């Protein structure tokens, strides 16, 4: 009888060990509003598990191949290695490889740490709104919060540098706007230590400061950007010669043959690309603009458009369209504009409810349409990565250990 009880306990423990990692994600989401620290811990723990078993691909695979060769290098030797610098001259990727190399060179561990740091940066951003989402929320607030989770596809931890750096930026910048503390603005510039392409965001910050009293000029820049988008002007290639002399660009940007091959690939890709995926970011951005318009008509509160996030989102969107010839830069900056816009909407709705002691929403049909568009953003992400997500070895890999 004792043996039977012991065997039953072992079976239960085995089943729990199999399903526990998978349950960490829904568990963290359920606790997100009630026990934030526990939810964050579970979310990051799940990210570690997810990154461990997610197949290495895209930029992360290239970085890992370089990492295996340089894992035992000293920090200064690593910082002088040409191949490492080719993949990124910024401090973050070099420091990442140096520290992880002191622990393990296993690909699963490399991926797990990258995913965990990405998740940590994202949760750092979300934690800035904790006082708002622990309160009772309206349907509109839930949808906007879901949008912040889904605009940037989860798998971009595979980029290692860019999106982790962006969430560090917006995490500090939202705190700067919330507390009006200049130190957070300075800390937000640390995004440049992750990826030099965040210079576009710094440019948007400078333009916002110059044009904050001239909102019509910002709208004009956005309109001109849309025109440039359809004129087939390669503006990024005109800027490269001026930026390259400062040594922040690698050879893939400065070598003419590589640049020409990239342009040909971009043109071919856009001729055959899936239009659903191609217009995902633009749909999310313009649905956000429509939502803002409906909120303004209902409240007549000028603070919705007279704030930093609103102006910067339009400026980043303008820069994204000026950069349309670069498929990577355009895609990244359009997502950045979307995150900034939906953050602006979330902050406005939450602040309005707190100050007026009454919730605010939009017409039911518009609310449903917004929800469908946010769901569309999630589904395109899941469908595009369906092969990886449907792999049993991803979710139940401890069966095969």
C-alpha positions in Angstrom: 0.0 0.0 0.0 2.9 2.3 0.9 4.6 1.5 -2.4 1.4 2.3 -4.3 1.1 5.7 -2.6 4.8 6.4 -3.3 4.4 5.5 -7.0 1.3 7.7 -7.3 3.2 10.6 -5.8 6.0 10.1 -8.3 3.5 10.0 -11.2 1.8 13.2 -10.0 5.2 14.9 -9.5 6.2 13.8 -13.0 3.1 15.1 -14.6 3.4 18.4 -12.7 7.0 18.8 -13.8 6.0 18.3 -17.4 3.1 20.8 -17.4 4.5 23.3 -14.9 6.7 25.3 -17.4 3.8 25.5 -19.9 1.4 26.8 -17.2 3.8 29.5 -16.1 2.6 31.9 -18.9 -1.1 31.8 -18.1 -0.3 31.8 -14.4 1.7 35.0 -14.7 -1.0 36.7 -16.8 -3.6 35.8 -14.2 -1.5 37.3 -11.4 -0.5 40.3 -13.5 -2.9 42.7 -11.8 -2.9 41.1 -8.3 0.6 40.0 -7.4 2.8 41.9 -9.8 6.2 40.7 -8.5 5.2 37.1 -8.6 3.7 37.5 -12.1 6.9 39.1 -13.3 9.0 36.3 -11.8 6.8 33.7 -13.5 6.8 35.5 -16.8 10.6 35.8 -16.8 11.0 32.1 -15.7 8.7 31.1 -18.6 10.8 33.2 -20.9 13.9 31.3 -19.8 12.2 28.0 -20.4 10.8 29.2 -23.8 14.1 30.5 -25.0 15.9 27.3 -23.9 13.8 25.2 -26.2 13.0 27.6 -29.0 15.2 26.8 -32.0 18.0 29.2 -32.6 17.4 31.3 -35.8 17.7 34.7 -37.4 20.2 37.1 -35.8 20.5 35.1 -32.6 21.9 32.2 -34.5 24.5 34.4 -36.2 25.4 35.9 -32.8 25.7 32.4 -31.3 28.0 31.2 -34.0 30.3 34.2 -33.3 29.8 33.6 -29.5 31.2 30.0 -29.6 34.4 31.3 -31.2 34.9 34.2 -28.8 33.4 32.8 -25.5 36.8 32.5 -23.8 38.1 35.9 -25.0 38.9 38.6 -22.5 36.6 41.6 -22.6 39.1 43.8 -24.4 40.1 41.1 -26.8 36.4 40.6 -27.5 35.9 44.3 -28.1 38.7 44.3 -30.7 37.6 41.2 -32.6 36.6 42.2 -36.1 33.9 39.5 -36.5 32.3 40.5 -33.2 32.3 44.1 -34.1 30.8 43.3 -37.5 27.7 42.0 -35.7 27.5 45.0 -33.4 29.9 47.5 -32.0 27.5 48.5 -29.1 28.4 47.6 -25.5 25.3 45.4 -24.8 26.0 42.5 -27.3 29.7 42.4 -26.4 29.0 42.4 -22.7 26.3 39.8 -23.1 28.7 37.4 -24.9 31.5 38.1 -22.4 29.3 37.3 -19.3 27.4 34.4 -20.8 30.7 32.9 -22.0 31.9 32.7 -18.4 29.0 30.5 -17.5 28.2 28.2 -20.5 28.5 28.0 -24.3 25.5 25.8 -24.7 23.1 27.1 -27.4 20.0 26.5 -25.2 21.5 28.6 -22.4 22.6 31.4 -24.8 19.0 31.6 -26.2 17.4 31.3 -22.7 19.4 34.2 -21.3 18.6 36.4 -24.4 14.9 35.6 -24.1 14.9 36.3 -20.3 16.6 39.7 -20.7 14.1 40.6 -23.5 11.2 39.6 -21.2 12.8 41.5 -18.3 13.1 44.7 -20.4 9.5 44.3 -21.5 8.3 43.9 -17.9 10.3 46.9 -16.9 8.3 48.9 -19.4 5.0 47.5 -18.2 5.7 48.0 -14.6 5.6 51.8 -15.2 1.8 51.5 -15.4 1.3 49.2 -12.4 -0.7 51.8 -10.4 -3.2 52.0 -13.3 -3.8 48.3 -14.1 -4.1 47.1 -10.5 -7.3 49.2 -10.4 -10.6 48.1 -11.9 -10.3 48.5 -15.7 -12.7 49.1 -18.5 -12.9 46.9 -21.7 -11.1 49.7 -23.6 -8.2 49.5 -21.1 -8.0 45.8 -21.4 -7.8 46.0 -25.1 -5.1 48.7 -25.0 -3.1 46.7 -22.5 -3.4 43.7 -24.7 -2.1 45.7 -27.7 1.0 46.7 -25.7 1.7 43.0 -25.2 1.1 42.1 -28.8 2.4 44.8 -31.1 6.0 43.6 -31.0 6.1 39.9 -31.9 7.3 37.7 -29.0 10.0 36.1 -31.1 12.0 39.2 -31.6 14.2 38.2 -28.7 15.9 36.5 -31.6 17.2 39.9 -32.6 19.2 40.0 -29.3 19.8 43.8 -29.5 17.2 46.0 -31.0 13.9 45.3 -29.1 15.5 44.7 -25.8 17.1 48.1 -26.1 13.8 49.7 -27.2 11.9 48.4 -24.2 14.7 49.8 -22.0 14.2 53.1 -23.7 10.4 53.3 -23.4 10.6 51.9 -19.8 12.7 54.9 -18.7 11.0 57.4 -21.0 7.5 56.6 -19.6 8.9 57.1 -16.1 10.4 60.4 -17.2 6.9 61.5 -18.3 5.3 60.1 -15.2 7.6 61.6 -12.6 9.1 64.5 -14.6 12.5 63.4 -13.4 15.3 64.3 -15.9 17.5 61.3 -14.8 15.0 58.9 -16.5 15.4 60.9 -19.8 19.2 60.5 -19.6 18.8 56.7 -18.7 16.5 56.3 -21.7 19.4 57.2 -24.0 21.1 53.9 -22.9 19.2 52.3 -25.7 22.1 53.4 -27.9 24.3 50.9 -26.0 22.0 48.2 -27.5 21.7 49.2 -31.1 22.9 52.2 -33.1 19.6 52.2 -35.1 18.0 53.8 -32.0 19.5 57.0 -33.2 16.2 57.3 -35.1 14.4 57.5 -31.8 16.9 60.1 -30.5 16.2 62.1 -33.6 12.5 61.9 -33.0 13.1 63.1 -29.4 15.0 66.1 -30.7 12.4 67.0 -33.3 9.7 66.7 -30.7 11.5 69.2 -28.5 11.9 71.6 -31.4 8.4 71.2 -32.8 6.3 70.7 -29.7 4.5 74.0 -30.2 4.0 73.3 -34.0 1.9 70.2 -34.1 0.8 71.0 -37.7 4.5 70.7 -38.8 4.7 67.2 -37.3 1.5 66.2 -39.2 3.0 67.7 -42.4 6.2 65.6 -41.9 4.1 62.5 -41.5 2.1 63.3 -44.7 5.3 63.9 -46.6 6.7 60.6 -45.3 3.6 58.8 -46.7 4.3 60.5 -50.1 8.0 59.4 -50.0 6.9 55.9 -49.2 5.3 55.5 -52.6 7.9 57.4 -54.7 10.6 54.7 -54.4 13.2 57.1 -53.0 16.1 55.3 -51.3 16.7 57.9 -48.6 18.7 55.6 -46.2 21.4 55.1 -48.8 21.8 58.9 -49.0 22.4 59.1 -45.3 24.8 56.2 -45.0 27.9 58.0 -46.3 27.5 60.7 -43.6 26.9 58.3 -40.8 29.6 55.7 -41.8 32.5 58.1 -41.1 31.7 57.9 -37.4 32.3 54.2 -37.4 28.9 53.0 -36.2 27.9 51.1 -39.3 29.2 47.7 -40.3 30.2 46.6 -43.8 26.7 45.4 -44.7 25.6 49.0 -44.8 28.7 50.6 -46.3 29.7 48.0 -49.0 28.1 48.9 -52.3 27.7 45.4 -53.6 26.0 44.2 -50.4 23.8 47.3 -50.3 22.8 46.6 -54.0 22.0 43.0 -53.2 19.9 44.1 -50.2 17.9 46.5 -52.4 17.3 43.8 -55.0 16.1 41.4 -52.3 13.8 44.1 -50.8 12.2 44.8 -54.1 11.7 41.1 -54.9 10.3 40.4 -51.4 7.8 43.2 -51.5 6.5 41.9 -54.9 5.7 38.5 -53.4 5.1 39.2 -49.7 1.9 38.3 -47.9 -0.2 41.4 -47.8 -1.8 40.5 -44.5 1.6 40.5 -42.8 2.8 43.5 -44.9 0.0 45.8 -43.7 -0.2 44.5 -40.1 1.7 47.4 -38.5 0.0 50.1 -40.6 -3.4 48.7 -39.7 -2.5 48.8 -36.0 -1.2 52.4 -36.3 -4.2 53.8 -38.1 -6.7 52.0 -35.9 -4.9 53.6 -33.0 -5.3 57.0 -34.7 -9.0 56.4 -35.2 -9.4 55.4 -31.6 -7.7 58.6 -30.5 -10.0 60.6 -32.7 -13.1 59.0 -31.1 -11.7 59.6 -27.6 -11.0 63.3 -28.5 -14.5 63.8 -29.9 -16.0 62.4 -26.7 -13.8 64.2 -24.2 -12.6 67.3 -26.0 -9.5 67.0 -23.9 -6.6 68.6 -25.7 -4.0 66.8 -23.5 -4.6 63.7 -25.7 -2.7 65.3 -28.6 -0.6 67.8 -26.6 1.8 65.4 -25.1 5.2 63.9 -25.8 4.1 60.4 -26.7 1.6 61.6 -29.3 4.1 63.8 -31.0 6.9 61.3 -30.9 4.7 58.5 -32.3 3.9 60.6 -35.3 7.5 61.6 -35.8 8.7 58.0 -35.6 6.0 57.0 -38.1 7.3 59.8 -40.4 10.9 58.6 -40.1 9.7 55.0 -40.7 8.1 56.1 -44.1 11.2 58.1 -45.0 13.1 54.8 -44.4 10.7 52.7 -46.5 13.6 51.6 -48.8 15.1 49.7 -45.9 12.7 46.9 -45.1 14.2 46.2 -41.7 14.3 49.8 -40.5 10.8 50.6 -41.8 9.3 47.5 -40.1 11.1 48.3 -36.8 10.2 52.0 -36.7 6.5 51.4 -37.6 6.2 49.0 -34.7 8.0 51.5 -32.4 5.4 54.2 -33.6 2.6 51.8 -32.7 3.9 51.0 -29.2 4.3 54.8 -28.6 0.8 55.5 -29.9 -0.9 52.8 -27.8 1.1 53.8 -24.8 -0.2 57.3 -25.3 -3.8 56.1 -25.5 -3.4 53.9 -22.4 -1.9 56.7 -20.4 -4.7 59.1 -21.5 -7.5 56.7 -20.7 -6.1 55.8 -17.3 -5.3 59.4 -16.4 -8.7 60.6 -17.5 -10.5 57.9 -15.4 -8.3 58.8 -12.3 -8.9 62.5 -12.6 -12.6 62.5 -13.5 -13.5 59.6 -11.3 -15.4 58.1 -14.2 -14.4 55.6 -16.9 -14.2 56.5 -20.6 -14.8 54.4 -23.6 -15.7 54.6 -27.3 -18.8 53.4 -29.2 -19.4 49.7 -28.9 -18.9 49.0 -32.6 -15.6 50.9 -32.5 -14.6 49.0 -29.4 -15.3 45.7 -31.1 -13.4 46.8 -34.2 -10.4 47.8 -32.1 -10.5 44.5 -30.3 -10.6 42.6 -33.6 -7.6 44.5 -34.9 -5.6 43.8 -31.8 -6.6 40.1 -32.1 -5.5 40.3 -35.7 -2.1 41.5 -34.6 -1.8 38.5 -32.2 -3.0 36.0 -34.8 -0.6 37.1 -37.5 2.3 36.6 -35.1 1.1 33.1 -34.1 0.4 32.0 -37.7 3.7 33.2 -39.0 5.5 31.1 -36.4 3.1 28.2 -36.4 5.7 25.6 -37.2 7.9 26.5 -34.2 4.9 26.9 -31.9 3.2 23.6 -32.8 6.4 21.7 -32.1 5.8 19.4 -29.1 9.5 19.6 -28.2 9.0 23.3 -27.5 6.3 22.9 -25.0 7.0 19.5 -23.5 10.7 19.1 -24.2 11.3 17.6 -20.7 9.6 14.5 -22.1 12.7 14.1 -24.3 15.5 15.0 -21.9 
